[in-house]
Amino acid sequence: MLLALLLLVLSGCIGDLFSNPLYDIKSSISNGETLPPKSVITVGLEKNRVLIDSLVKVYKDEIVCYESTITNLEHVVIASDEGKYKVKISDPKTDVKKTLEFKVNALEREVYLDGGTIYYDYLTEDALTLATDLWIRFYKYFEKTLDNGEKVSERLRLNLIDVDEDGIYDK
């Protein structure tokens, strides 16, 4: 009986020695997200769902723009300019490295500051293979006050004009 209990305890300890820890990124954004300029992001490395000390290296358009020299549980990254960002976070005690990628685009900020709404339509491959011409329509949403004081949203279709006939809409 005592031998069985001893074997059970030892097998539990030995089993932990051979288990692989689960590493993951804990961040205030998700991978692949698009953000406006001057966004503040927090990022950390989790080992078995517990934050651990880590180092971070931030790339903007494949060029290193920040590299930490001190380990922290969480790192604060400021994405100030437009571009493609990559955050590589690593455990200095092991060779584990994880990557978080995101984009910074001023269009997001401009749309929201204007009080507008942006919609993304995604077309499937099946729909695109059958199409010979793809027509894109642009709309502007604005708020209108009715005679009774009620405010409603109106949608106005925009007709874009190519003034210099170079194939790019100017107005």
C-alpha positions as CSV (number, residue, x, y, z in Angstrom):
1,M,0.0,0.0,0.0
2,L,2.8,2.4,1.0
3,L,4.7,1.4,-2.2
4,A,1.7,2.1,-4.4
5,L,1.2,5.6,-2.8
6,L,4.9,6.4,-3.2
7,L,4.8,5.3,-6.9
8,L,1.7,7.5,-7.5
9,V,3.4,10.6,-6.0
10,L,6.6,10.0,-7.9
11,S,4.8,9.5,-11.2
12,G,3.0,12.8,-10.7
13,C,6.3,14.6,-10.2
14,I,8.1,12.8,-13.1
15,G,5.1,13.5,-15.4
16,D,5.5,17.2,-14.8
17,L,9.1,17.1,-15.8
18,F,8.2,15.8,-19.3
19,S,5.2,18.0,-20.0
20,N,5.5,20.8,-22.5
21,P,4.5,24.2,-21.1
22,L,1.9,26.1,-23.1
23,Y,3.2,29.6,-24.2
24,D,0.8,32.2,-25.5
25,I,0.6,36.0,-26.1
26,K,-1.6,38.1,-23.9
27,S,-2.4,41.4,-25.6
28,S,-4.9,44.2,-25.7
29,I,-5.4,43.5,-29.4
30,S,-5.8,40.5,-31.6
31,N,-3.4,39.2,-34.2
32,G,-4.0,40.9,-37.6
33,E,-6.0,43.8,-36.3
34,T,-6.0,47.3,-37.9
35,L,-5.5,50.3,-35.6
36,P,-5.4,54.1,-35.9
37,P,-2.1,55.9,-35.4
38,K,-1.0,56.7,-31.8
39,S,-2.6,53.5,-30.5
40,V,-1.3,52.0,-27.2
41,I,-1.0,48.3,-27.0
42,T,0.0,46.1,-24.0
43,V,1.6,42.7,-24.7
44,G,3.0,40.0,-22.4
45,L,4.0,36.3,-22.6
46,E,2.0,33.7,-20.8
47,K,3.4,30.3,-19.7
48,N,0.6,28.0,-18.7
49,R,-1.8,31.0,-18.5
50,V,0.5,32.9,-16.1
51,L,2.4,36.0,-17.1
52,I,6.1,35.6,-17.1
53,D,9.1,37.9,-17.5
54,S,9.8,38.5,-21.2
55,L,11.7,40.6,-23.7
56,V,10.1,42.4,-26.7
57,K,11.3,43.5,-30.1
58,V,9.0,45.8,-32.2
59,Y,9.4,46.0,-36.0
60,K,7.7,48.6,-38.2
61,D,7.8,47.7,-41.9
62,E,10.5,45.0,-41.2
63,I,12.8,47.5,-39.4
64,V,13.5,47.3,-35.7
65,C,12.0,50.4,-34.0
66,Y,12.2,49.3,-30.4
67,E,14.0,46.5,-28.4
68,S,13.6,46.0,-24.7
69,T,16.7,45.3,-22.6
70,I,14.9,44.8,-19.3
71,T,12.4,41.9,-18.7
72,N,8.9,42.8,-17.7
73,L,5.6,41.0,-17.2
74,E,3.9,43.4,-19.6
75,H,5.2,45.7,-22.2
76,V,3.6,48.9,-23.5
77,V,4.0,49.5,-27.2
78,I,2.9,52.8,-29.0
79,A,2.1,52.4,-32.7
80,S,2.6,56.1,-33.7
81,D,2.8,56.0,-37.5
82,E,1.1,54.1,-40.3
83,G,2.7,50.8,-41.4
84,K,2.8,47.1,-40.7
85,Y,4.0,46.2,-37.2
86,K,5.3,43.0,-35.9
87,V,5.9,42.4,-32.1
88,K,8.2,39.5,-31.2
89,I,8.1,38.5,-27.6
90,S,10.4,36.0,-26.1
91,D,11.2,34.2,-22.9
92,P,14.9,34.9,-22.1
93,K,15.2,31.7,-20.1
94,T,14.2,29.5,-23.1
95,D,14.2,29.9,-26.8
96,V,10.4,30.4,-27.0
97,K,9.4,33.3,-29.3
98,K,5.9,34.4,-30.2
99,T,4.8,37.0,-32.8
100,L,1.9,39.4,-32.9
101,E,1.2,41.3,-36.2
102,F,-1.0,44.3,-36.8
103,K,-1.4,47.3,-39.1
104,V,-1.7,51.0,-38.4
105,N,-3.8,53.0,-40.8
106,A,-5.0,56.6,-40.6
107,L,-8.2,55.8,-42.5
108,E,-9.6,54.1,-39.4
109,R,-9.1,57.3,-37.3
110,E,-10.3,59.6,-40.0
111,V,-13.6,57.7,-40.4
112,Y,-14.2,57.6,-36.7
113,L,-13.3,61.2,-36.0
114,D,-15.7,62.3,-38.7
115,G,-18.4,60.4,-36.9
116,G,-18.8,58.1,-39.8
117,T,-19.2,54.3,-40.0
118,I,-17.0,52.1,-42.0
119,Y,-18.2,48.8,-43.4
120,Y,-16.1,46.0,-44.9
121,D,-17.6,43.6,-47.4
122,Y,-15.7,40.4,-48.1
123,L,-16.5,38.5,-51.2
124,T,-15.9,34.8,-51.5
125,E,-13.7,33.3,-54.2
126,D,-16.8,31.8,-55.9
127,A,-18.3,35.2,-56.3
128,L,-15.1,36.7,-57.7
129,T,-14.4,34.0,-60.3
130,L,-17.8,34.6,-61.9
131,A,-17.5,38.4,-62.0
132,T,-16.1,40.1,-65.1
133,D,-16.5,43.6,-63.8
134,L,-16.4,44.6,-60.1
135,W,-18.3,47.8,-59.4
136,I,-17.5,49.6,-56.1
137,R,-20.0,52.1,-54.8
138,F,-19.3,54.7,-52.2
139,Y,-21.7,56.1,-49.7
140,K,-21.7,58.8,-47.1
141,Y,-23.7,58.6,-44.0
142,F,-24.9,61.8,-42.3
143,E,-27.3,62.7,-39.5
144,K,-30.5,64.6,-40.5
145,T,-32.9,66.4,-38.1
146,L,-36.6,65.9,-38.9
147,D,-39.2,68.6,-38.4
148,N,-40.2,67.0,-35.1
149,G,-36.6,67.2,-33.8
150,E,-35.9,63.5,-34.2
151,K,-32.5,62.7,-35.6
152,V,-32.1,60.0,-38.2
153,S,-29.3,58.6,-40.3
154,E,-29.4,59.2,-44.0
155,R,-27.3,57.5,-46.7
156,L,-26.2,59.4,-49.8
157,R,-24.5,57.7,-52.8
158,L,-21.4,59.4,-53.9
159,N,-20.5,59.6,-57.6
160,L,-16.7,59.8,-57.8
161,I,-15.2,61.9,-60.6
162,D,-11.9,61.3,-62.3
163,V,-11.0,64.9,-63.2
164,D,-7.7,64.3,-65.0
165,E,-8.8,61.0,-66.5
166,D,-5.8,59.0,-65.1
167,G,-8.0,56.2,-63.8
168,I,-7.9,57.5,-60.2
169,Y,-11.0,59.2,-58.7
170,D,-10.1,62.7,-57.6
171,K,-13.4,64.0,-56.2
